[in-house]
Amino acid sequence: MNHDIFPCFWFNQNGSEAAKFYTAIFKNSKTVDDTPMVINIEIEGQKLMFLNAGPQFRPNMCLSLMLMCDSPEEVEHYYQKLSESGKVMMELDGYPWSEKYAWVEDQYGISWQLYYNKEKAKQKFSPVMMFTGDTAGKCKEAIEFYTNIFPNSKTEGIMEHPEGQGEPAGNVAHAQFVINDYVMMAMDSSHNHNSNFTEGTSMTVMTKDQEETDYYWEKLTEGGQESMCGWLKDKYGFSWQIVPHRLIEITNSHDVEKAKKAFGAMMKMNKIIIKDIEDAANS
C-alpha cells in the first residue's frame, strides 16, 4: 500500500473534534498531526487528512470511503457509531454484493460504505469516486485516465449495469482500480444526488521532488484547471493536491520564521515550486 496517496476532507474549523470522534471509534487508529490547519489521522495504518479551511466547502457522497469489515458484527458496530447524529443512505441489510452492508453519512458529512468482506482486503478502506451529474457515464474513461498517469496501476475489475436496472446499460455499478499501489473504487450514478465533485473531498499525492511534482501537475491538469497552493481540478472536476515532501518539511520547521516565510510563498503559488519555497524560507 502506498502511504503517499490519501484522501483529504474539508472541515469548517472542527477537524480536531472529528479526529477525536474517529480515533475513539476505530480500532488501531491514532492522530498523527494536529495543527490549526491540518490534522492527519491513521486507521489501520492508512492516512486520512482533515483540512480546517472554513465554510466554503464540505464533504459529500461523491467521494465516500468503502470500509472493509471482517465480520457482520463489525459492520453493525460501525453502522451504529457512524450513523449516530448522521443519516442513513442505504439501510443495514443483506444485498446481492454483500450479506451485510450499509451506506451512511456521519455527523461531519463524510460518507461511509460499510461492507462485510469474507476475504481479507488489501486496505481497510478505499475511496469511492461517484461520477454523477455532468460526469455520469464517464467512470470507465476516468479510470483509464488515472491508471495511465500513475505508475504501478491497473484496473482490477469493472461491473457494469445491465439493461433495465435503473441505470443506462454499460454504466459502472462498481469498479476497483489501483494507482501507484493504492486501491481506489468508482461508480456511475445517473440519479439526481444534488452533489458533484468539489474541493470538499480531494486526493493528496505526496511527491519526492520537483520532477515528480511537475509530472503529476501536468498530467492531471490536462483538460482541467489549476488552483492555488498545490490544488488542481482534473477534467472530471475532481480535486487533487500535489504536495512535495519538502514543502511539509520546511513549513513544519522548528524555525518558526523560516516556516512562516515558506508558508507565505506557498500561498502565492499554484503549482508548488520547491526551489522558490526554499529561497523564501532562507531569505
C-alpha positions as CSV (number, residue, x, y, z in Angstrom):
1,M,0.0,0.0,0.0
2,N,1.2,3.5,-0.9
3,H,1.3,5.9,2.1
4,D,1.9,8.9,-0.2
5,I,-1.6,8.9,-1.6
6,F,-4.6,9.6,0.7
7,P,-8.0,11.3,0.9
8,C,-8.5,14.8,2.3
9,F,-11.7,16.2,3.7
10,W,-12.5,19.9,4.1
11,F,-13.7,20.9,7.6
12,N,-15.1,24.2,9.0
13,Q,-12.6,24.5,11.8
14,N,-13.8,21.3,13.5
15,G,-11.2,18.9,12.1
16,S,-9.7,18.2,15.5
17,E,-13.1,17.4,17.0
18,A,-13.7,15.0,14.1
19,A,-10.3,13.4,14.6
20,K,-11.2,12.6,18.2
21,F,-14.5,11.2,17.1
22,Y,-12.9,8.8,14.6
23,T,-10.0,7.7,16.7
24,A,-12.4,6.8,19.5
25,I,-14.5,4.7,17.2
26,F,-11.9,2.9,15.0
27,K,-9.6,0.1,16.2
28,N,-5.9,0.7,15.6
29,S,-6.3,4.4,14.9
30,K,-4.5,7.5,16.1
31,T,-4.0,11.2,15.5
32,V,-0.6,11.7,13.9
33,D,-0.6,15.5,13.3
34,D,-2.8,18.1,14.9
35,T,-2.1,21.7,13.7
36,P,-4.5,24.6,13.5
37,M,-5.0,23.9,9.7
38,V,-4.1,20.3,9.1
39,I,-5.0,17.2,11.1
40,N,-3.8,13.7,10.0
41,I,-5.1,10.5,11.4
42,E,-4.4,6.9,10.7
43,I,-6.8,4.0,10.7
44,E,-5.1,0.6,10.4
45,G,-2.0,2.4,9.2
46,Q,-3.9,4.3,6.5
47,K,-3.9,8.1,6.4
48,L,-6.8,10.5,6.3
49,M,-6.2,14.2,6.2
50,F,-8.6,16.9,7.5
51,L,-8.2,20.5,6.4
52,N,-9.6,23.2,8.7
53,A,-10.3,25.6,5.9
54,G,-13.6,27.4,6.6
55,P,-17.2,27.1,5.5
56,Q,-16.7,27.3,1.7
57,F,-16.9,23.5,1.1
58,R,-17.9,20.4,2.9
59,P,-17.6,16.6,2.2
60,N,-20.3,14.9,0.1
61,M,-21.2,11.5,-1.1
62,C,-19.3,11.9,-4.4
63,L,-16.2,10.6,-2.5
64,S,-17.2,8.0,0.1
65,L,-15.0,5.6,2.0
66,M,-15.6,1.9,1.5
67,L,-14.8,0.3,4.9
68,M,-13.9,-3.4,4.6
69,C,-15.2,-5.2,7.6
70,D,-14.1,-8.7,8.7
71,S,-17.5,-9.8,10.1
72,P,-21.2,-8.8,10.0
73,E,-20.8,-7.7,13.7
74,E,-18.1,-5.3,12.7
75,V,-20.4,-3.8,10.0
76,E,-23.1,-3.4,12.7
77,H,-20.7,-1.8,15.1
78,Y,-19.6,0.9,12.7
79,Y,-23.1,1.4,11.4
80,Q,-24.3,2.3,14.9
81,K,-21.4,4.5,15.7
82,L,-21.1,6.4,12.3
83,S,-24.9,6.9,11.7
84,E,-25.4,8.4,15.2
85,S,-26.3,12.1,14.5
86,G,-25.7,11.4,10.8
87,K,-28.0,9.9,8.2
88,V,-28.6,6.5,6.6
89,M,-28.2,6.5,2.8
90,M,-28.8,2.7,2.4
91,E,-30.2,0.7,5.3
92,L,-28.1,-2.0,7.1
93,D,-29.2,-5.2,5.3
94,G,-28.1,-8.1,3.1
95,Y,-27.6,-7.1,-0.6
96,P,-26.6,-9.1,-3.7
97,W,-23.0,-7.8,-3.3
98,S,-22.7,-8.4,0.4
99,E,-24.6,-10.2,3.1
100,K,-24.1,-7.2,5.4
101,Y,-23.8,-3.7,4.0
102,A,-24.9,-0.1,4.7
103,W,-24.1,3.4,3.4
104,V,-24.2,6.1,6.0
105,E,-23.2,9.8,6.2
106,D,-21.7,10.6,9.6
107,Q,-22.3,13.8,11.6
108,Y,-19.3,15.5,9.8
109,G,-20.6,14.8,6.3
110,I,-18.2,12.0,5.4
111,S,-19.9,9.1,3.7
112,W,-19.0,5.5,4.6
113,Q,-19.9,2.3,2.8
114,L,-19.7,-0.5,5.3
115,Y,-19.0,-3.8,3.6
116,Y,-18.6,-7.3,5.0
117,N,-15.9,-8.9,3.0
118,K,-15.1,-12.6,3.6
119,E,-11.7,-12.3,2.1
120,K,-9.1,-10.1,3.7
121,A,-8.8,-6.8,1.8
122,K,-5.6,-5.1,0.8
123,Q,-6.7,-1.9,2.6
124,K,-9.1,-1.2,5.5
125,F,-10.7,1.5,3.5
126,S,-10.7,2.7,-0.1
127,P,-12.0,6.0,-1.5
128,V,-15.0,5.5,-3.9
129,M,-15.5,8.1,-6.6
130,M,-19.1,8.6,-7.7
131,F,-19.4,10.0,-11.3
132,T,-22.8,11.8,-11.3
133,G,-24.4,14.8,-12.9
134,D,-22.3,16.0,-15.9
135,T,-19.8,13.2,-15.3
136,A,-22.3,10.3,-15.1
137,G,-21.2,7.6,-17.5
138,K,-17.6,8.7,-17.6
139,C,-16.3,6.3,-14.9
140,K,-14.6,3.9,-17.2
141,E,-12.9,6.7,-19.1
142,A,-11.7,8.3,-15.9
143,I,-10.3,5.0,-14.6
144,E,-8.3,4.7,-17.8
145,F,-7.1,8.3,-17.5
146,Y,-5.9,7.8,-13.9
147,T,-4.3,4.4,-14.4
148,N,-2.4,5.7,-17.4
149,I,-0.9,8.6,-15.3
150,F,0.2,6.8,-12.2
151,P,2.8,4.1,-12.1
152,N,2.1,0.6,-10.7
153,S,-1.5,1.0,-11.7
154,K,-4.2,-1.4,-13.0
155,T,-7.9,-1.9,-13.4
156,E,-8.8,-4.8,-11.1
157,G,-12.5,-5.2,-12.1
158,I,-15.5,-3.4,-13.6
159,M,-19.1,-4.4,-13.0
160,E,-21.5,-2.8,-15.4
161,H,-25.2,-2.1,-15.1
162,P,-27.3,-4.4,-17.3
163,E,-30.4,-3.2,-19.1
164,G,-33.5,-2.4,-17.1
165,Q,-31.8,-1.8,-13.7
166,G,-32.5,1.9,-13.4
167,E,-29.1,3.0,-14.9
168,P,-28.1,3.2,-18.6
169,A,-26.7,-0.2,-19.6
170,G,-22.9,-0.1,-19.5
171,N,-22.7,2.5,-16.8
172,V,-20.4,1.3,-13.9
173,A,-22.1,-0.2,-10.9
174,H,-18.8,-0.8,-9.2
175,A,-15.1,-0.7,-10.2
176,Q,-11.9,-1.3,-8.4
177,F,-8.6,0.1,-9.6
178,V,-5.1,0.7,-8.3
179,I,-3.0,3.9,-8.7
180,N,0.6,3.5,-7.6
181,D,-0.3,0.6,-5.3
182,Y,-3.2,2.4,-3.7
183,V,-6.6,0.8,-4.1
184,M,-9.4,3.1,-5.3
185,M,-13.0,2.3,-6.3
186,A,-15.5,4.1,-8.5
187,M,-19.1,4.0,-9.8
188,D,-21.5,5.9,-12.1
189,S,-24.9,7.2,-10.9
190,S,-27.3,8.9,-13.3
191,H,-29.7,9.8,-10.4
192,N,-30.0,13.3,-9.1
193,H,-28.0,13.5,-5.9
194,N,-27.7,17.3,-5.8
195,S,-24.0,16.7,-5.4
196,N,-20.9,16.7,-7.5
197,F,-17.1,16.7,-7.0
198,T,-16.0,19.7,-5.0
199,E,-12.9,20.8,-3.0
200,G,-14.8,19.3,0.0
201,T,-13.2,16.0,-0.9
202,S,-9.9,15.5,-2.7
203,M,-7.0,13.1,-3.0
204,T,-3.5,14.1,-1.9
205,V,-0.4,12.9,-3.7
206,M,2.9,13.5,-1.9
207,T,5.9,13.8,-4.3
208,K,9.6,13.2,-3.8
209,D,11.0,16.0,-5.9
210,Q,10.2,18.8,-8.4
211,E,10.2,16.4,-11.4
212,E,7.5,14.2,-9.9
213,T,5.5,17.3,-8.9
214,D,5.7,18.7,-12.4
215,Y,4.7,15.3,-13.9
216,Y,1.5,14.9,-11.9
217,W,0.6,18.6,-12.2
218,E,0.9,18.5,-16.0
219,K,-0.9,15.2,-16.4
220,L,-3.8,15.9,-14.0
221,T,-4.5,19.4,-15.2
222,E,-4.8,18.2,-18.8
223,G,-8.4,19.4,-19.7
224,G,-8.8,20.5,-16.1
225,Q,-7.7,23.7,-14.2
226,E,-5.0,24.9,-11.9
227,S,-5.9,26.2,-8.5
228,M,-3.9,27.6,-5.6
229,C,-1.4,26.1,-3.1
230,G,-0.8,22.9,-5.0
231,W,-4.5,22.2,-5.7
232,L,-5.9,21.4,-9.1
233,K,-9.1,20.0,-10.7
234,D,-8.8,17.3,-13.3
235,K,-11.0,17.2,-16.4
236,Y,-13.8,15.4,-14.5
237,G,-13.8,18.2,-11.8
238,F,-12.2,16.0,-9.2
239,S,-9.7,17.8,-6.9
240,W,-6.1,16.7,-6.3
241,Q,-3.4,18.2,-4.1
242,I,0.1,17.7,-5.4
243,V,2.4,18.2,-2.4
244,P,6.2,17.8,-2.3
245,H,7.5,16.2,0.9
246,R,10.0,19.1,1.0
247,L,7.2,21.6,1.4
248,I,6.0,19.8,4.5
249,E,9.5,19.6,5.9
250,I,10.0,23.4,5.6
251,T,6.6,24.5,6.7
252,N,6.8,22.2,9.8
253,S,10.3,23.5,10.6
254,H,11.0,24.3,14.3
255,D,12.4,27.6,12.9
256,V,9.1,29.5,13.1
257,E,10.3,32.4,11.0
258,K,11.5,30.1,8.2
259,A,8.3,28.1,8.3
260,K,6.2,31.3,8.1
261,K,8.2,32.6,5.1
262,A,7.8,29.3,3.3
263,F,4.1,29.2,4.0
264,G,3.7,32.8,2.7
265,A,5.4,31.8,-0.5
266,M,3.2,28.8,-0.9
267,M,0.1,30.9,-0.6
268,K,1.0,32.8,-3.7
269,M,1.7,29.7,-5.9
270,N,-0.5,27.4,-8.0
271,K,1.9,24.5,-8.6
272,I,4.4,24.2,-5.8
273,I,8.0,25.2,-6.8
274,I,10.3,23.7,-4.2
275,K,13.3,26.0,-5.0
276,D,11.1,29.1,-4.6
277,I,9.8,27.8,-1.3
278,E,13.4,27.1,-0.1
279,D,14.6,30.5,-1.3
280,A,11.8,32.3,0.5
281,A,12.4,30.3,3.7
282,N,16.1,31.3,3.6
283,S,15.6,34.9,2.7
